[in-house]
């Protein structure tokens, strides 16, 4: 039986969240997470998945996962540093390094784990971290694990970054200074100004760290934001995910051989958490092979992205400053945004409301994620619902 203080805390705060429209109800899927999903026996056009290229349901990945599970078992059996490292892990890391254009790669259980592992393995007391104010929660938590001074700079504001980098370096207080940014920002879909960030970093001897979760598989021929800008040899840390466009699960850090060797002996999630299972690793290897050998899926993703974004703009909606498939339909008021998402659900479209505190107050939006395996007919169904509900609520 829960303690009285815990019960009071939970009940009071859950009630408050529900009253504010900030409580999220999770609806289990009864189907694969594809362009059409089934929930409680109903079919929906799915615009909430990070399965950008449709690889989560690809038969080639399924077959690879099944074969590896047959050959190696369901789990790796240990942490990587004891005897949980399989030949499959090494094969994937070598392929990823080639794909990313770096000397080496180290895989982790998730992209979130990468940020827990990599930041705290390098930064500590007497150091400083310059972090974009809209960086992902995993970056924020990764920074919290260090004893470094965290200095936030205004989102993608290069004047503010330059000023704070100059002040930090000239203060003489810090041994090392790191600048951290998302490659693609997950709520607005805008791309970091990496050429300018790298130039500033080189001027003030900053360590450069890019979390490219939403750029992996999408930009730079699939290799990500850093490669998109031709900066593979000028960025120290590249964080990637295997859970979004790659379609499986996991994450990785790409960089120099020395960096990867250091992470193997000093990053705690690598040292103290069981390695990714064989089936997942084999599926990732197959996905990377597909990305290296064909651009068809990326081309279809961008075709669907343009179609959906133009359709929303033609209806009168704002998609903000997006430069990527992340397509926010900005509503504004939190309660109206929640109502809009509910009505989309009733109309057979699954697209979640994103409101404060995930985004600033007054900027509530429904976030749409087109994929390479949506058909135009599916997107038309979604756009029709947007038109119906927008007119109903007086938004267009």
Helices and strands as residue ranges (DSSP letters): H 4-19, E 36-39, E 42-46, G 55-57, H 59-72, I 80-84, H 87-100, E 104-108, H 111-122, E 128-132, H 137-144, E 149-153, H 158-171, E 177-182, H 194-204, E 207-211, G 220-222, H 225-228, E 237-241, E 251-255, H 257-266, H 268-272, H 278-293, H 296-315, E 326-332, H 334-346, E 349-350, E 353-354, E 364-369, H 376-392
